[in-house]
Amino acid sequence: MSKAKSELNIESNNPIILRKNFSKIKKVINNPNLLEVQRKSYERFLQKDLPQDKRLNNGLEGVFKSVFPIEGLNKNFSLEFKGYTIGEPKYSIFECKQKGLTYSASLKVLFDLVTFEPNINPNDKDSQRDIKDIKEQEIYFGEIPLMTHNGSFVINGIERVIVSQLQRSPGVFYDSDKIRSHAQGKPFYTARIIPYRGSWLDFEFDQRDMIFVRIDRKRKFPATILLKAVGYSKEEILGSFYQLETFRIEGGKYFRKMPKDFLVFTRTYEDITNPKTGEVIIKKNRRITKHLINKLEEAGIEFLPCEESDIIGKYLAEDVIVGKEVVAKSAHPVNQALLESFSSTGVSEFKVYFIDNINVSSSVLETILSDKVNTKEEAVIDIYKRMRPGEPPNLSSASSYFENMFFNPERYDLSEVGRLKINNKLGLDKSLNDRVLSPDDILNVLKYLMELKDGRGSIDDIDHLGNRRVKSVGELLENQFRIGLVRMERAIKERMTAQKLDSLMPNDLINPKPVNSLMKEFFGRSQLSQFMDQTNPLSEVTHKRRLSALGPGGLTRERAGFEVRDVHPTHYGRICPIETPEGPNIGLIASLSSYARVNEYGFIETPYRKVKVTENGAEVTDEVDFLTAMEEEKYVIAQANAEIDKNGYLKHELIPVRRSGETVMVYPNEVDYIDVSPMQLVSVAT
């Protein structure tokens, strides 16, 4: 049988099903499980078959842990989550369809109501409290729908599918305001920090090139106020954005020591000679090159002659002190009068910020000089006034409000994906569990924005699949469950204050109705919960592999422009360029390609065969790697139909490949990967 199968080029995963393969290209891997995107996501959400101590901090487990424990206002009571169990379904799938029931199982949650002894010293928040009593109780939390083995749900006897949503990924994004850029004739760059849950931060430039920030798209204010509010002083902010240059006054002449990076292409005002040999290293009016900089270093020359005009207009980087007297303060502009006072008081050396408005813009300095806030406390109160106009501010409430906005894990969550994107964009090395913003995150986001303004770095393409991720059924349900638990939390806190808790059990505090009603509403009425297409088995499969940019938190048909609907180079092997509906939904509804899969972070991956360069040539191996759109940009990838000889080496002298979204011709030894199959471009139905 096996010999006959090999002669016929027949593949079989199942001993009963035989498939004849007419392809000329050798099949290296089988198609992945086509329903994996649905089933894996829901398994990750429920973690039904895992014991309590082995469950990961995501899905249902993660939601409960993010909301509980819930403490009373006087901190004498605490309702703690201990674990949950999911029972077996009461009826089979067939019975549910026949009787018009929901295929579901009971969700039971174990809670502890912990009573503490009254705190002797209420002002000492860190003092250890003695436990007075613990009441444990398992509470029936309602029925939770189960997924069938086919990746669908049976709701009231009807088979439904939860369509995966394609949404913008959390993280930091840089863009150019095209309308303003066109009107002003120069690029206006913007930066936006988008969390998974919490307030958005937008940074932008105004007409005078000063940097402003908006919180949740409200009124803008100088970005340096935000930096001061997170704890940076004026000097620390300027020191983070600008390098220093030193000026020296000798015999009425001026000399400067510039940062080495910016010395290239500056002109000399006189011949520069080697003090040891007397040899002229650089002639007058010559531009300085990298080679000449090396010569200056070898000769030990640090300071070069300069004109008075090179100094005037600069800003002092530190206080200039003669004896005990401060002649000029930091950030003071250098003018003719100041230089004369330096000469009269005997100042021989001073430091300024290097700003030439070519390589380094003065935007941060101009912004910091325009804002009237001096201390962290003033900055926090200023932000509070802008965000909550009309409310009388005090330092305690303003600090608490600001802290909760960006640095409280309960109110602000970047998610692992958001932290990963920020790390990749800004070159940071922070733990993926570090899911709130930190002061240096905000500073680094602004530094990259300034780099963009100065002509370095790159803006992000919002339609790139590295910046869009898939929210599958498990994640969508997790969000609904969290909303329900937060509503329930408010009710629990009210009951804790209204009743005497000594005689109460956990079920007297907990009412799971908000959670159950939200789950029912999601499965019954959500735009992403759809009646399953049962025309034929293929239409069922393709419905479960469908991606929608519509739905809650997504786009609307009216707002979606042409760019977001268009086929993008990163769709190759990930999203089918053919299968999309005609009419108003064109490009907004799509399908996963036949070999595509969704990774743990929600990014779509596609497989490629690895190409190894040996002394005999470029060998195409059977080793397969799955790459995301971001990872693919680093590599050179050939098409599946590139000719391979009988020994497995690439044949031709020049190979057509994809590199950073462009098609080019390269030598075989430059190829990193090759497509696994021509079919990987299109979806199962195509």
C-alpha positions as CSV (number, residue, x, y, z in Angstrom):
1,M,0.0,0.0,0.0
2,S,2.8,2.5,1.0
3,K,4.6,1.8,-2.3
4,A,1.5,2.4,-4.4
5,K,0.8,5.6,-2.5
6,S,4.3,7.0,-3.2
7,E,4.0,6.1,-6.9
8,L,0.7,7.9,-7.2
9,N,2.0,10.9,-5.1
10,I,-0.9,10.4,-2.7
11,E,-0.9,12.1,0.7
12,S,-2.9,10.9,3.7
13,N,-3.2,12.2,7.2
14,N,-6.2,9.9,7.8
15,P,-5.9,6.2,6.9
16,I,-9.4,6.4,5.4
17,I,-9.0,9.5,3.2
18,L,-6.6,9.5,0.3
19,R,-5.7,12.6,-1.7
20,K,-4.0,12.8,-5.1
21,N,-1.6,15.7,-5.3
22,F,-1.0,17.0,-8.8
23,S,1.4,19.8,-7.7
24,K,4.9,19.9,-9.3
25,I,6.2,21.5,-6.1
26,K,7.0,19.1,-3.3
27,K,4.7,19.6,-0.3
28,V,6.8,20.2,2.8
29,I,4.1,20.7,5.5
30,N,0.5,19.9,5.7
31,N,-2.2,22.5,6.0
32,P,-2.6,23.5,9.7
33,N,-5.8,22.7,11.5
34,L,-8.2,25.1,9.8
35,L,-10.3,25.6,12.9
36,E,-7.3,26.2,15.2
37,V,-7.9,30.0,15.3
38,Q,-11.3,29.4,17.0
39,R,-10.6,26.3,19.1
40,K,-7.2,27.4,20.5
41,S,-8.5,30.8,21.4
42,Y,-11.5,29.4,23.3
43,E,-9.4,26.8,25.1
44,R,-7.0,29.5,26.2
45,F,-10.0,31.5,27.5
46,L,-11.6,28.6,29.5
47,Q,-8.5,26.5,30.5
48,K,-11.2,23.9,31.3
49,D,-9.0,20.8,31.6
50,L,-6.2,22.4,33.5
51,P,-6.0,22.2,37.3
52,Q,-6.3,25.5,39.2
53,D,-2.6,25.7,40.1
54,K,-1.5,25.2,36.4
55,R,-3.8,27.8,34.9
56,L,-2.1,30.8,33.2
57,N,-2.9,34.4,34.1
58,N,-5.1,35.0,31.1
59,G,-8.7,34.3,29.9
60,L,-11.2,33.7,32.7
61,E,-8.5,33.2,35.3
62,G,-6.8,36.5,34.3
63,V,-10.1,38.4,34.4
64,F,-11.0,37.2,37.9
65,K,-7.5,37.9,39.2
66,S,-7.6,41.5,37.8
67,V,-10.8,42.4,39.6
68,F,-10.5,40.4,42.8
69,P,-9.7,40.8,45.7
70,I,-12.4,43.4,46.4
71,E,-11.9,45.3,49.7
72,G,-14.5,47.3,51.7
73,L,-14.0,51.1,52.2
74,N,-12.6,50.6,55.8
75,K,-10.3,47.7,54.6
76,N,-11.7,45.4,57.3
77,F,-13.2,43.0,54.7
78,S,-11.8,41.4,51.6
79,L,-13.6,39.2,49.0
80,E,-10.9,37.0,47.4
81,F,-11.1,34.7,44.3
82,K,-9.7,31.2,44.9
83,G,-10.6,29.4,41.6
84,Y,-13.3,28.2,39.3
85,T,-14.6,24.9,37.9
86,I,-16.5,24.3,34.7
87,G,-18.9,21.3,34.8
88,E,-20.0,19.0,32.1
89,P,-22.8,19.9,29.6
90,K,-26.3,18.8,30.6
91,Y,-27.3,18.0,27.0
92,S,-25.4,16.9,23.9
93,I,-25.0,19.2,20.9
94,F,-27.7,17.2,19.0
95,E,-30.2,17.5,21.9
96,C,-29.5,21.3,22.2
97,K,-30.3,21.7,18.5
98,Q,-33.5,19.6,18.8
99,K,-34.8,21.3,21.9
100,G,-33.7,24.9,21.1
101,L,-31.2,25.0,24.1
102,T,-27.8,26.5,24.5
103,Y,-24.9,24.0,24.6
104,S,-23.3,25.1,27.8
105,A,-21.8,24.1,31.2
106,S,-22.1,25.4,34.7
107,L,-19.5,27.9,35.9
108,K,-18.8,27.6,39.7
109,V,-16.5,30.0,41.4
110,L,-14.9,29.6,44.8
111,F,-14.6,32.8,47.0
112,D,-13.2,33.6,50.4
113,L,-14.7,36.4,52.5
114,V,-11.9,37.4,54.8
115,T,-12.7,39.5,57.9
116,F,-9.8,41.4,59.5
117,E,-9.4,42.7,63.0
118,P,-9.8,46.5,63.1
119,N,-6.5,48.3,62.4
120,I,-5.0,49.8,65.7
121,N,-3.2,52.4,63.7
122,P,-5.4,53.5,60.7
123,N,-2.7,56.0,59.5
124,D,-0.2,53.1,59.0
125,K,-1.3,51.6,55.7
126,D,1.6,49.0,55.7
127,S,0.9,47.5,59.1
128,Q,0.1,43.8,59.1
129,R,-3.6,43.1,59.9
130,D,-4.7,40.1,61.9
131,I,-7.3,37.8,60.2
132,K,-10.4,37.4,62.3
133,D,-12.4,35.0,60.2
134,I,-12.5,33.3,56.7
135,K,-15.7,32.1,55.1
136,E,-15.3,30.0,52.0
137,Q,-18.1,29.4,49.6
138,E,-18.6,28.1,46.0
139,I,-21.0,30.2,44.0
140,Y,-22.9,29.2,40.9
141,F,-22.0,31.9,38.3
142,G,-24.5,30.8,35.6
143,E,-24.0,28.8,32.4
144,I,-21.1,29.5,30.1
145,P,-21.5,28.4,26.4
146,L,-19.1,25.7,25.2
147,M,-17.6,25.5,21.8
148,T,-18.4,22.4,19.7
149,H,-15.6,20.3,18.2
150,N,-16.3,22.2,14.9
151,G,-15.5,25.6,16.4
152,S,-19.0,26.9,16.6
153,F,-21.5,27.6,19.4
154,V,-25.1,26.3,19.8
155,I,-27.2,29.2,21.2
156,N,-30.9,28.6,21.7
157,G,-30.7,25.6,19.3
158,I,-29.0,27.7,16.5
159,E,-25.4,27.2,15.5
160,R,-23.5,30.5,15.6
161,V,-19.9,31.5,14.8
162,I,-17.9,34.3,16.6
163,V,-15.9,36.0,13.8
164,S,-12.4,37.1,14.7
165,Q,-11.8,40.9,14.7
166,L,-8.8,42.5,13.0
167,Q,-7.9,45.6,15.1
168,R,-5.1,48.1,15.5
169,S,-2.5,46.7,17.9
170,P,-1.7,48.5,21.2
171,G,1.7,50.1,21.3
172,V,3.3,53.4,20.1
173,F,2.7,54.7,16.5
174,Y,4.3,57.5,14.6
175,D,2.6,59.2,11.7
176,S,2.7,62.3,9.6
177,D,-0.3,64.7,9.5
178,K,-0.7,64.7,5.7
179,I,-3.3,67.6,5.6
180,R,-1.2,70.0,7.8
181,S,2.1,68.8,6.1
182,H,0.7,69.7,2.7
183,A,-0.7,73.0,3.8
184,Q,2.5,74.1,5.6
185,G,5.0,72.6,3.1
186,K,6.8,70.7,5.8
187,P,6.1,67.4,7.6
188,F,4.1,67.5,10.9
189,Y,4.9,64.3,12.8
190,T,2.7,62.9,15.5
191,A,3.1,60.1,18.1
192,R,0.4,58.1,19.7
193,I,0.6,55.7,22.7
194,I,-2.4,53.3,22.5
195,P,-2.9,51.0,25.5
196,Y,-5.1,47.9,25.5
197,R,-7.1,49.5,28.2
198,G,-6.8,53.1,29.4
199,S,-6.1,56.7,28.3
200,W,-4.6,57.5,24.9
201,L,-1.6,59.9,24.7
202,D,-1.1,62.0,21.5
203,F,2.0,64.1,20.9
204,E,2.1,66.7,18.1
205,F,3.9,69.8,16.9
206,D,2.2,73.2,16.5
207,Q,2.9,75.9,13.9
208,R,5.9,77.2,15.9
209,D,7.3,73.7,16.2
210,M,6.6,73.4,19.9
211,I,5.6,69.9,21.2
212,F,2.1,69.5,22.7
213,V,0.3,66.5,24.2
214,R,-3.4,65.5,24.4
215,I,-4.8,63.0,26.9
216,D,-7.8,61.2,25.5
217,R,-8.0,63.7,22.6
218,K,-8.9,66.6,25.0
219,R,-7.3,70.1,25.0
220,K,-3.6,70.1,24.2
221,F,-0.9,71.4,26.6
222,P,2.9,71.6,26.4
223,A,4.5,68.1,26.5
224,T,7.2,69.3,28.9
225,I,4.4,69.7,31.6
226,L,3.7,66.0,31.3
227,L,7.5,65.2,31.6
228,K,7.7,67.4,34.8
229,A,4.5,65.6,36.2
230,V,6.2,62.2,35.9
231,G,9.2,63.5,37.8
232,Y,11.8,65.0,35.4
233,S,13.3,68.4,36.2
234,K,13.9,71.1,33.6
235,E,17.7,70.3,33.5
236,E,17.0,66.5,33.1
237,I,14.6,67.1,30.2
238,L,17.0,69.3,28.3
239,G,20.0,67.0,29.1
240,S,18.0,64.0,27.7
241,F,17.3,65.7,24.4
242,Y,20.5,67.8,23.7
243,Q,24.2,67.2,23.7
244,L,26.5,69.8,25.1
245,E,29.1,71.9,23.4
246,T,31.8,73.8,25.3
247,F,33.1,77.3,24.4
248,R,36.4,78.7,25.6
249,I,37.5,82.3,25.6
250,E,41.3,82.8,25.2
251,G,42.9,86.1,24.4
252,G,39.7,87.6,23.1
253,K,39.2,84.7,20.7
254,Y,36.5,82.0,20.9
255,F,37.0,78.3,20.6
256,R,34.4,75.5,20.5
257,K,34.3,71.8,21.3
258,M,31.4,70.3,19.4
259,P,29.8,66.8,19.7
260,K,31.8,64.6,17.3
261,D,28.6,63.4,15.4
262,F,27.8,66.9,14.3
263,L,31.3,68.1,13.5
264,V,31.1,66.6,10.0
265,F,30.6,69.2,7.2
266,T,31.2,72.3,9.4
267,R,33.7,74.9,8.0
268,T,36.9,76.0,9.6
269,Y,37.6,79.8,10.1
270,E,41.4,79.5,9.9
271,D,44.1,76.9,9.3
272,I,44.2,74.1,11.9
273,T,47.8,73.0,12.6
274,N,49.2,70.1,14.5
275,P,50.7,71.6,17.8
276,K,53.4,68.9,17.8
277,T,54.6,69.0,14.2
278,G,53.3,72.3,12.9
279,E,51.7,70.5,9.9
280,V,48.4,72.1,8.6
281,I,45.7,69.5,9.1
282,I,42.8,71.5,7.8
283,K,43.0,74.6,5.6
284,K,40.9,77.6,6.1
285,N,37.3,77.5,4.8
286,R,37.5,73.7,4.3
287,R,34.6,71.4,5.2
288,I,35.5,68.8,7.9
289,T,35.2,65.2,6.9
290,K,35.3,62.0,9.0
291,H,38.8,61.4,7.8
292,L,39.9,64.9,9.0
293,I,38.1,64.3,12.4
294,N,40.3,61.2,12.9
295,K,43.4,63.3,12.1
296,L,42.3,65.9,14.7
297,E,41.9,63.2,17.3
298,E,45.4,61.8,16.6
299,A,46.8,65.3,17.0
300,G,44.9,65.7,20.3
301,I,43.0,68.8,19.1
302,E,39.6,69.2,20.8
303,F,38.8,72.9,20.5
304,L,38.4,74.6,17.1
305,P,38.4,78.4,16.5
306,C,34.9,79.9,16.0
307,E,33.2,83.3,15.5
308,E,31.1,85.2,18.0
309,S,28.0,84.6,15.7
310,D,28.4,80.8,16.4
311,I,27.7,81.5,20.1
312,I,25.0,84.1,20.1
313,G,21.5,82.6,20.2
314,K,22.6,79.5,22.1
315,Y,21.3,78.6,25.5
316,L,23.5,77.9,28.6
317,A,23.5,74.3,29.7
318,E,24.5,75.0,33.3
319,D,24.9,77.9,35.7
320,V,28.0,80.1,35.1
321,I,29.6,80.8,38.5
322,V,32.5,83.1,39.3
323,G,33.6,82.7,42.9
324,K,30.3,82.4,44.7
325,E,28.4,84.7,42.4
326,V,26.1,83.3,39.7
327,V,26.9,85.3,36.6
328,A,24.2,83.6,34.4
329,K,21.6,80.9,35.0
330,S,21.1,77.6,33.1
331,A,18.8,78.0,30.0
332,H,19.7,81.7,29.7
333,P,20.1,82.8,26.1
334,V,23.7,83.9,25.1
335,N,23.7,87.4,23.7
336,Q,26.3,90.2,23.1
337,A,25.8,91.7,26.6
338,L,26.3,88.3,28.3
339,L,29.5,87.7,26.4
340,E,30.8,91.1,27.4
341,S,30.0,90.3,31.1
342,F,31.9,87.0,30.7
343,S,34.9,88.9,29.5
344,S,34.7,91.5,32.3
345,T,34.2,88.8,35.1
346,G,36.9,86.5,33.7
347,V,34.8,83.6,32.6
348,S,37.0,81.4,30.4
349,E,34.8,78.4,29.7
350,F,31.0,77.7,29.6
351,K,28.7,75.0,28.2
352,V,25.7,75.4,26.0
353,Y,23.1,73.0,24.4
354,F,24.0,72.0,20.9
355,I,21.1,73.2,18.7
356,D,21.7,74.0,15.0
357,N,18.1,73.6,13.8
358,I,19.4,71.3,11.0
359,N,20.5,68.1,12.8
360,V,19.0,69.1,16.1
361,S,15.7,71.0,16.5
362,S,15.1,73.6,19.2
363,S,11.5,72.4,19.8
364,V,11.9,70.9,23.3
365,L,13.8,74.0,24.4
366,E,11.2,76.4,23.0
367,T,8.5,74.3,24.7
368,I,10.1,74.3,28.1
369,L,10.7,78.0,28.0
370,S,7.1,78.6,27.1
371,D,5.6,76.5,29.9
372,K,5.3,78.3,33.3
373,V,5.3,75.2,35.4
374,N,8.4,74.7,37.6
375,T,7.8,71.7,39.9
376,K,6.3,68.2,39.7
377,E,3.4,69.3,42.1
378,E,2.5,72.3,39.9
379,A,2.6,70.1,36.8
380,V,0.2,67.5,38.3
381,I,-2.2,70.2,39.4
382,D,-2.0,71.9,36.0
383,I,-2.9,68.6,34.2
384,Y,-5.8,68.0,36.7
385,K,-7.2,71.5,36.0
386,R,-7.1,70.8,32.2
387,M,-8.7,67.4,32.5
388,R,-11.3,68.3,35.0
389,P,-12.1,72.0,34.6
390,G,-14.4,73.4,37.2
391,E,-13.3,71.0,40.0
392,P,-11.3,72.6,42.8
393,P,-7.8,71.0,42.6
394,N,-5.7,69.9,45.6
395,L,-2.4,68.1,45.5
396,S,-3.7,64.8,46.9
397,S,-6.6,64.4,44.5
398,A,-4.6,65.6,41.5
399,S,-1.7,63.2,42.3
400,S,-4.1,60.3,42.8
401,Y,-6.0,61.1,39.5
402,F,-2.7,61.4,37.5
403,E,-1.3,58.2,39.0
404,N,-4.4,56.2,38.2
405,M,-4.4,57.5,34.6
406,F,-1.1,55.9,33.5
407,F,0.6,54.0,36.3
408,N,-2.2,52.0,38.0
409,P,-2.5,48.4,36.6
410,E,-6.2,48.3,37.4
411,R,-6.9,51.4,35.2
412,Y,-4.1,51.2,32.6
413,D,-2.9,48.1,30.7
414,L,-0.6,48.1,27.7
415,S,-0.9,44.3,27.5
416,E,2.0,42.1,26.5
417,V,1.5,43.0,22.9
418,G,1.7,46.8,23.6
419,R,4.8,46.4,25.7
420,L,6.3,44.2,22.9
421,K,5.6,46.9,20.3
422,I,7.0,49.7,22.4
423,N,10.2,47.7,23.1
424,N,10.6,46.9,19.4
425,K,10.0,50.5,18.2
426,L,12.1,52.3,20.8
427,G,14.9,49.6,21.3
428,L,14.0,49.0,24.9
429,D,14.6,45.8,26.8
430,K,11.7,45.8,29.4
431,S,9.9,42.7,30.6
432,L,6.6,41.9,28.8
433,N,4.9,41.8,32.3
434,D,5.7,45.5,32.7
435,R,2.3,46.5,31.4
436,V,1.9,50.1,32.7
437,L,3.7,53.2,31.3
438,S,6.9,54.4,33.1
439,P,8.4,57.9,33.0
440,D,11.2,56.8,30.7
441,D,8.7,55.3,28.3
442,I,7.1,58.7,27.8
443,L,10.6,60.3,27.5
444,N,11.7,57.7,24.9
445,V,8.6,58.2,22.8
446,L,9.3,62.0,22.7
447,K,13.0,61.4,21.9
448,Y,12.0,59.2,18.9
449,L,9.5,61.9,17.8
450,M,12.3,64.5,17.9
451,E,14.5,62.1,15.9
452,L,11.8,62.0,13.2
453,K,11.6,65.7,13.1
454,D,15.4,65.9,12.7
455,G,15.2,63.5,9.7
456,R,16.1,60.2,11.4
457,G,13.8,57.2,12.0
458,S,10.7,56.1,10.2
459,I,6.9,56.5,10.5
460,D,4.6,53.6,10.9
461,D,2.2,52.2,8.3
462,I,-1.1,51.6,10.1
463,D,-2.2,49.1,7.5
464,H,0.9,46.9,8.0
465,L,0.0,43.6,9.6
466,G,2.7,44.1,12.1
467,N,0.5,47.0,13.4
468,R,-2.8,45.1,13.3
469,R,-3.7,42.0,15.3
470,V,-6.5,39.5,15.5
471,K,-8.8,39.4,18.5
472,S,-10.3,35.9,18.5
473,V,-13.3,34.5,20.3
474,G,-11.5,34.0,23.6
475,E,-10.2,37.5,23.8
476,L,-13.6,39.0,22.8
477,L,-15.3,37.1,25.5
478,E,-12.7,38.0,28.1
479,N,-13.4,41.7,27.4
480,Q,-17.1,41.1,27.9
481,F,-16.5,39.2,31.1
482,R,-14.3,41.9,32.5
483,I,-17.0,44.6,31.8
484,G,-19.5,42.4,33.7
485,L,-17.2,41.8,36.6
486,V,-16.4,45.5,37.0
487,R,-20.1,46.3,37.2
488,M,-20.5,43.5,39.7
489,E,-17.5,45.0,41.7
490,R,-19.4,48.3,42.2
491,A,-22.4,46.5,43.5
492,I,-20.3,44.4,45.9
493,K,-18.6,47.5,47.3
494,E,-22.0,49.1,47.9
495,R,-23.3,46.0,49.8
496,M,-20.1,45.9,51.9
497,T,-20.7,49.4,53.2
498,A,-24.5,49.0,53.6
499,Q,-24.6,45.7,55.5
500,K,-23.0,44.2,58.6
501,L,-20.6,41.6,57.3
502,D,-20.1,39.5,60.4
503,S,-23.0,37.3,59.6
504,L,-22.8,37.4,55.8
505,M,-21.5,34.7,53.3
506,P,-20.0,35.5,49.9
507,N,-23.3,34.7,48.1
508,D,-25.0,37.6,50.0
509,L,-22.5,40.0,48.3
510,I,-22.2,38.5,44.8
511,N,-24.9,38.7,42.1
512,P,-23.6,37.4,38.8
513,K,-26.5,38.8,36.8
514,P,-24.4,41.6,35.1
515,V,-22.0,39.0,33.8
516,N,-24.6,36.6,32.5
517,S,-26.7,39.3,30.8
518,L,-23.5,40.7,29.0
519,M,-22.5,37.2,27.8
520,K,-26.1,36.5,26.6
521,E,-26.1,39.9,24.8
522,F,-22.7,39.2,23.2
523,F,-23.7,35.8,21.8
524,G,-27.2,36.9,20.7
525,R,-26.7,40.5,19.4
526,S,-23.1,41.3,18.9
527,Q,-22.0,42.3,15.3
528,L,-19.3,39.6,15.5
529,S,-21.7,36.8,16.6
530,Q,-23.2,35.5,13.4
531,F,-25.6,32.7,12.3
532,M,-23.2,30.1,10.8
533,D,-23.2,29.8,7.0
534,Q,-24.3,26.2,6.5
535,T,-24.5,26.1,2.7
536,N,-21.8,23.4,2.5
537,P,-18.9,22.2,4.6
538,L,-16.5,24.6,2.9
539,S,-18.6,27.7,3.6
540,E,-18.7,26.6,7.3
541,V,-14.9,26.4,7.5
542,T,-14.3,29.7,5.7
543,H,-16.8,31.4,8.0
544,K,-14.8,30.3,11.0
545,R,-11.6,31.6,9.4
546,R,-13.1,35.0,8.5
547,L,-11.6,38.3,9.8
548,S,-13.7,41.5,10.3
549,A,-12.4,45.0,10.8
550,L,-16.0,46.0,11.8
551,G,-17.5,45.6,15.3
552,P,-17.1,47.2,18.7
553,G,-13.9,49.2,18.9
554,G,-13.2,48.6,15.2
555,L,-14.0,50.6,12.0
556,T,-17.4,51.5,10.5
557,R,-18.3,51.2,6.9
558,E,-18.8,55.0,6.6
559,R,-15.4,56.0,8.2
560,A,-13.2,53.4,6.5
561,G,-11.2,54.9,3.6
562,F,-9.6,53.3,0.6
563,E,-6.2,52.6,2.2
564,V,-7.5,50.3,5.0
565,R,-9.6,48.3,2.5
566,D,-6.7,47.9,0.0
567,V,-4.5,44.8,-0.3
568,H,-1.2,45.4,1.5
569,P,2.2,43.7,0.7
570,T,2.2,42.2,4.3
571,H,-1.1,40.3,3.4
572,Y,1.0,37.9,1.4
573,G,0.5,34.4,2.9
574,R,-1.6,35.8,5.8
575,I,-4.8,37.3,4.4
576,C,-6.4,36.2,1.1
577,P,-6.2,39.1,-1.5
578,I,-9.2,37.6,-3.4
579,E,-11.9,36.5,-0.9
580,T,-13.7,39.7,0.2
581,P,-17.4,40.7,-0.3
582,E,-18.4,43.2,-2.9
583,G,-20.3,46.3,-1.8
584,P,-19.8,48.5,1.3
585,N,-17.9,45.8,3.2
586,I,-15.2,45.3,0.5
587,G,-11.8,45.0,2.1
588,L,-13.2,45.2,5.6
589,I,-14.2,41.5,5.7
590,A,-11.3,39.1,4.8
591,S,-10.2,35.5,5.3
592,L,-7.1,33.9,6.6
593,S,-4.8,32.4,3.9
594,S,-4.7,28.6,3.8
595,Y,-1.4,28.1,5.7
596,A,-1.8,31.1,8.0
597,R,-2.1,30.9,11.8
598,V,-2.5,33.3,14.6
599,N,0.2,33.4,17.3
600,E,-0.2,34.0,21.1
601,Y,0.0,37.8,20.6
602,G,-2.7,37.9,17.9
603,F,-0.3,38.5,15.0
604,I,-0.8,36.4,11.8
605,E,2.1,34.1,10.9
606,T,2.8,32.3,7.6
607,P,5.3,29.5,7.0
608,Y,8.5,29.6,4.9
609,R,11.2,27.0,4.1
610,K,14.7,28.0,5.3
611,V,17.5,28.4,2.7
612,K,21.0,27.6,3.9
613,V,24.0,28.8,2.0
614,T,26.7,26.1,1.7
615,E,29.9,25.9,-0.4
616,N,27.8,24.1,-3.1
617,G,25.2,26.9,-3.3
618,A,21.9,27.9,-1.7
619,E,20.2,24.8,-0.4
620,V,16.4,24.8,0.2
621,T,15.8,22.8,3.4
622,D,12.6,21.2,4.7
623,E,13.0,23.2,7.9
624,V,10.0,25.5,8.2
625,D,9.7,28.7,10.2
626,F,6.5,30.7,10.8
627,L,7.1,34.4,10.5
628,T,5.0,37.5,11.4
629,A,4.9,40.5,9.1
630,M,7.4,42.4,11.3
631,E,9.9,39.5,11.4
632,E,9.5,39.0,7.6
633,E,10.8,42.5,6.9
634,K,14.3,41.4,8.0
635,Y,14.6,38.6,5.4
636,V,14.8,38.0,1.6
637,I,12.1,35.6,0.5
638,A,11.8,33.7,-2.8
639,Q,8.6,32.4,-4.4
640,A,7.6,28.7,-4.2
641,N,8.0,28.3,-7.9
642,A,11.8,29.2,-7.9
643,E,13.5,26.3,-9.7
644,I,15.3,23.8,-7.5
645,D,17.7,21.1,-8.9
646,K,17.5,17.4,-7.9
647,N,19.9,18.0,-5.0
648,G,17.7,20.7,-3.5
649,Y,19.8,23.8,-4.6
650,L,18.4,27.0,-6.2
651,K,19.1,26.8,-9.9
652,H,19.3,30.2,-11.6
653,E,21.9,33.0,-11.2
654,L,19.2,35.6,-10.3
655,I,16.1,34.8,-8.3
656,P,13.0,37.0,-8.0
657,V,12.4,37.7,-4.3
658,R,10.4,39.9,-1.9
659,R,12.5,42.3,0.3
660,S,10.7,44.8,2.6
661,G,7.6,44.6,0.4
662,E,9.4,45.2,-2.9
663,T,10.1,42.6,-5.6
664,V,13.7,42.5,-6.7
665,M,16.2,40.1,-8.3
666,V,19.1,38.8,-6.1
667,Y,21.8,36.1,-6.2
668,P,20.9,32.7,-4.7
669,N,23.3,33.1,-1.7
670,E,21.3,36.2,-0.6
671,V,18.0,34.3,-0.2
672,D,16.9,33.5,3.4
673,Y,13.6,31.8,2.9
674,I,11.3,30.4,0.2
675,D,7.5,30.0,0.2
676,V,6.2,26.6,1.2
677,S,3.6,26.5,-1.5
678,P,1.9,28.7,-4.1
679,M,-1.4,28.0,-2.3
680,Q,-0.3,29.9,0.8
681,L,-1.2,33.1,-0.9
682,V,-4.9,32.4,-1.0
683,S,-7.6,31.2,1.4
684,V,-9.1,27.7,1.6
685,A,-12.2,28.7,-0.3
686,T,-10.2,30.4,-3.1
